[in-house]
Amino acid sequence: METKIIDQLNDKYKKLEQDLNVHLEGLLHSKPINYWDYIQTDALLNLQLPRTALPDEMVFIMYHQINELLFKMILGEIEQVAKNDAVDAATFSSKLMRISRYFDMLTSSFSIMKDGMDVEQYNKFRTTLTPASGFQSAQYRKIEFASTELINLIDKRFRDTIDRNSSYENAFEHLYWQAAGKDYKTGKKSYTLTVFEDKYKDEFIRFTKFYNTHNLWTKFKGLPQKEKDNKQLIKAMRHYDYTVNIKWVMAHYNTANHYLNIGGKTAEATGGSEWVKYMHPKYQKRIFFPELWTKQELEEWGAEV
């Protein structure tokens, strides 16, 4: 057994044009791995920098940091499908269900936000967060870009007038989440949207140039007909679409409503957006895989929640 492992190591390092003996000698001086170094516990636990002394702000920060870690996991799963030139229905379904489970966790975890923070504390520390906004999560925007074609992310008011072959720049200016910080009558953008674009717009355009032809919806449509007809895959596609664009969105919406709709008066979001119409699925009808839904399902999208 030991000889076999040594032979395998020799083969590995020969391919890398490396001397196995040097690497083995390095093991003599290396320290054993432990949990806290591997997970980088100390670094992780020092990433919370609250702006107030209110204890529930720590809940808010850590909750969103956990979200971003899960978004990274989701993007990793999507990338495995996007870069697999021989993906089949079974692999595609497996990855989609993994992603949906991550979103199930994200959706259920909103109870931490909804029931795990004192409303009075939240409405105090949130004023220190202005003009930051949740729509500035670059990873979540990338998940959307990687899931479907840009036309399906266009603001519903302009979707019928945007050419599918429109430039990335033009499409970007009409994405649905632009409504969270843009006056379409004047073209004026809020500070929140402006700084978000300054930081990420070029990166987003580079990202979408790859995912324009490698997003989950395009990858599905490029499968052989037999694979596209796979019932398990279709079920997984629909489940993912509904999980993200109805369940996750509504959990977010209901949590925001819990804190921002006090006594029948709707408060403005920290980024200044008209968050009700921006977030609720019945207004924007964000749907990743529209051809997998019936006409009635498309018309009633988000209407009953």
C-alpha positions in Angstrom: 0.0 0.0 0.0 2.8 2.5 1.0 4.7 1.6 -2.2 1.6 2.3 -4.3 1.1 5.7 -2.7 4.8 6.6 -3.2 4.5 5.6 -6.9 1.4 7.8 -7.3 3.1 10.7 -5.7 6.1 10.2 -8.0 3.8 10.3 -11.0 2.0 13.4 -9.7 5.2 15.5 -9.1 6.9 14.3 -12.3 3.9 15.7 -14.3 4.5 19.0 -12.4 8.2 18.8 -13.1 8.8 18.8 -9.3 11.2 16.8 -7.1 9.1 14.6 -4.8 11.9 14.4 -2.2 11.9 18.1 -1.7 8.1 18.1 -1.0 8.5 15.1 1.4 11.3 17.0 3.2 8.9 19.9 3.5 6.5 17.7 5.4 9.2 17.2 8.1 9.0 20.9 8.9 5.3 21.7 8.4 2.9 22.0 11.3 -0.2 19.7 11.6 -3.4 21.4 10.5 -6.0 22.3 13.1 -9.6 23.5 12.9 -9.0 27.2 13.7 -6.3 27.7 11.2 -8.1 25.8 8.4 -11.4 27.7 9.0 -9.5 31.0 9.8 -11.7 31.3 12.8 -9.9 34.3 14.3 -10.1 36.3 11.0 -13.8 35.4 10.6 -14.8 36.5 14.0 -13.1 39.8 13.6 -14.9 40.8 10.4 -17.9 42.4 12.3 -17.5 46.2 12.7 -20.7 47.6 14.0 -21.4 51.4 13.6 -23.4 51.6 16.9 -23.3 50.1 20.4 -26.7 48.5 19.8 -26.2 44.7 20.3 -28.7 43.6 17.6 -26.6 45.4 14.9 -24.2 42.4 15.3 -27.0 40.1 14.3 -27.7 42.2 11.2 -24.0 42.2 10.2 -23.4 38.5 10.7 -26.6 37.5 9.1 -25.6 39.3 5.9 -22.1 38.0 6.0 -23.5 34.4 6.1 -25.7 35.3 3.1 -22.7 36.4 1.1 -20.9 33.1 2.0 -23.9 31.2 0.7 -24.0 33.3 -2.4 -20.4 32.3 -3.0 -21.3 28.6 -2.7 -24.2 29.1 -5.2 -21.9 30.8 -7.7 -19.5 27.9 -7.4 -22.2 25.4 -8.2 -23.4 27.4 -11.2 -19.9 27.7 -12.5 -19.5 23.9 -12.6 -22.5 23.7 -14.9 -21.5 26.7 -17.0 -18.0 25.4 -17.7 -19.1 21.8 -18.3 -19.3 21.3 -22.1 -20.7 17.8 -21.6 -23.2 18.4 -18.8 -26.2 16.0 -18.8 -29.6 16.1 -17.2 -28.6 14.1 -14.1 -25.6 16.4 -13.4 -27.6 19.5 -14.2 -30.4 18.4 -11.9 -28.0 17.6 -9.0 -26.4 21.0 -9.2 -29.7 22.8 -9.3 -31.0 21.0 -6.3 -27.9 21.9 -4.4 -28.4 25.5 -5.3 -32.1 25.3 -4.3 -31.1 23.9 -0.9 -28.8 26.8 -0.3 -31.7 29.2 -1.2 -34.0 27.2 1.1 -31.6 27.8 3.9 -31.4 31.5 2.9 -35.2 31.7 2.8 -35.8 30.0 6.2 -33.0 32.1 7.8 -35.0 35.3 7.3 -36.7 34.4 10.6 -33.4 35.3 12.2 -33.9 38.8 10.8 -37.6 39.0 11.2 -37.9 37.7 14.8 -34.3 37.9 16.0 -33.9 41.7 16.2 -35.6 44.3 18.3 -37.6 46.6 16.1 -36.7 49.7 18.1 -33.0 48.8 17.9 -33.1 48.1 14.2 -34.8 51.4 13.4 -32.1 53.2 15.3 -29.0 51.5 13.8 -30.4 51.4 10.3 -30.1 55.2 10.1 -26.4 54.8 10.3 -26.4 52.5 7.3 -27.8 55.2 4.9 -27.2 55.2 1.9 -26.1 51.5 1.8 -28.7 49.1 0.4 -29.1 45.3 0.1 -29.5 45.7 -3.6 -25.7 46.4 -3.6 -24.9 42.7 -3.1 -22.7 42.1 -6.2 -22.7 38.4 -5.7 -26.5 38.2 -5.8 -26.5 40.2 -9.0 -24.0 37.7 -10.4 -26.3 34.8 -9.5 -29.0 36.4 -11.5 -26.7 37.0 -14.5 -25.5 33.4 -14.3 -29.0 32.0 -14.1 -30.8 33.5 -17.1 -30.5 35.7 -20.2 -30.3 39.4 -19.7 -33.7 40.0 -21.3 -35.3 38.2 -18.3 -33.7 40.7 -15.9 -34.8 43.8 -17.7 -37.3 46.0 -15.9 -40.8 44.8 -16.8 -41.7 48.3 -18.0 -39.1 48.1 -20.8 -38.8 44.4 -21.5 -40.9 44.5 -24.7 -38.9 47.4 -26.1 -35.4 46.1 -25.5 -33.8 44.2 -28.3 -32.3 40.9 -27.2 -29.2 41.9 -29.2 -29.0 45.2 -27.4 -25.5 46.2 -26.1 -24.5 45.2 -22.6 -24.4 48.9 -21.7 -28.0 49.5 -22.9 -29.3 46.4 -21.3 -27.5 47.2 -18.0 -29.2 50.6 -17.9 -32.6 48.9 -17.9 -32.1 46.1 -15.5 -34.9 45.7 -13.0 -32.8 46.6 -10.0 -32.0 49.9 -11.5 -35.5 50.9 -10.4 -34.2 50.8 -6.8 -32.1 53.9 -7.5 -33.0 55.6 -10.8 -35.6 58.1 -12.0 -36.4 56.9 -15.5 -38.2 60.1 -16.3 -35.1 62.2 -15.7 -32.4 59.5 -15.9 -31.0 60.7 -12.6 -29.4 58.0 -10.4 -29.2 58.0 -6.7 -25.9 58.1 -4.9 -26.5 54.5 -3.8 -26.8 53.3 -7.4 -24.0 55.5 -8.6 -21.3 54.2 -6.2 -22.5 50.6 -6.8 -22.0 51.0 -10.5 -18.6 52.8 -10.0 -17.4 49.8 -8.1 -18.9 46.9 -10.0 -20.3 47.9 -13.5 -17.1 47.0 -15.4 -16.8 43.7 -13.5 -20.5 42.9 -14.2 -20.1 43.6 -17.9 -17.1 41.2 -18.1 -19.0 38.6 -16.1 -22.1 38.8 -18.4 -20.0 38.5 -21.5 -19.2 34.9 -20.5 -22.6 34.1 -18.9 -24.5 35.5 -21.9 -23.9 32.2 -23.5 -23.2 30.0 -20.4 -26.0 30.9 -18.1 -28.2 28.1 -16.7 -31.1 28.9 -19.1 -29.0 29.0 -22.2 -27.1 25.8 -21.1 -30.5 24.1 -20.7 -31.7 25.2 -24.1 -28.5 23.9 -25.7 -29.0 20.4 -24.4 -30.0 17.6 -26.7 -33.8 17.3 -26.9 -33.8 14.0 -24.9 -32.0 15.8 -22.0 -34.3 18.8 -22.2 -37.3 16.5 -22.0 -36.0 14.9 -18.8 -38.8 15.4 -16.2 -36.4 15.5 -13.2 -34.4 18.3 -14.8 -37.5 20.3 -15.7 -38.8 19.9 -12.2 -35.4 21.0 -10.8 -35.4 24.0 -13.1 -38.9 25.1 -12.0 -38.1 24.5 -8.4 -35.0 26.7 -8.5 -36.9 29.4 -10.4 -39.7 29.4 -7.9 -37.4 29.1 -4.9 -35.4 32.2 -5.8 -37.9 34.4 -7.5 -40.9 33.8 -5.2 -40.0 32.1 -1.9 -36.7 33.9 -1.3 -37.9 37.2 -2.6 -41.1 37.1 -0.5 -39.2 36.1 2.6 -37.0 39.2 2.1 -40.1 41.3 1.3 -42.0 40.2 4.4 -39.0 40.8 6.6 -38.6 44.3 5.2 -42.3 44.9 5.7 -42.0 43.8 9.3 -39.5 46.6 10.0 -40.4 49.3 7.5 -44.2 49.2 7.5 -44.9 50.3 11.1 -48.4 51.4 11.9 -49.5 51.3 8.3 -46.8 53.8 7.3 -44.1 52.5 4.9 -40.7 53.8 5.6 -38.1 54.5 2.9 -35.3 52.0 2.4 -31.8 53.0 3.5 -30.9 53.3 -0.2 -33.9 55.5 -0.9 -35.7 52.9 -3.2 -39.4 52.4 -3.6 -38.7 49.0 -2.2 -42.3 47.6 -2.3 -42.6 47.7 -6.1 -38.9 46.9 -6.5 -39.0 43.7 -4.4 -42.5 42.1 -4.8 -42.4 39.5 -7.6 -45.8 40.4 -9.0 -44.5 43.8 -10.1 -41.2 42.9 -11.8 -42.1 39.2 -12.7 -38.5 38.1 -12.5 -38.5 34.6 -14.0 -35.3 32.8 -15.0 -36.8 30.1 -17.2 -40.0 31.6 -18.7 -40.7 28.8 -21.2 -41.0 26.2 -18.5 -44.1 27.9 -17.1 -47.6 27.9 -18.5 -49.2 31.2 -19.8 -51.4 31.3 -16.7 -48.5 30.6 -14.3 -46.6 33.5 -15.9 -49.6 35.9 -15.6 -50.2 34.9 -12.0 -46.5 35.0 -11.0 -46.3 36.4 -7.4 -50.0 37.4 -7.4 -51.1 35.1 -4.6 -48.2 35.7 -2.1 
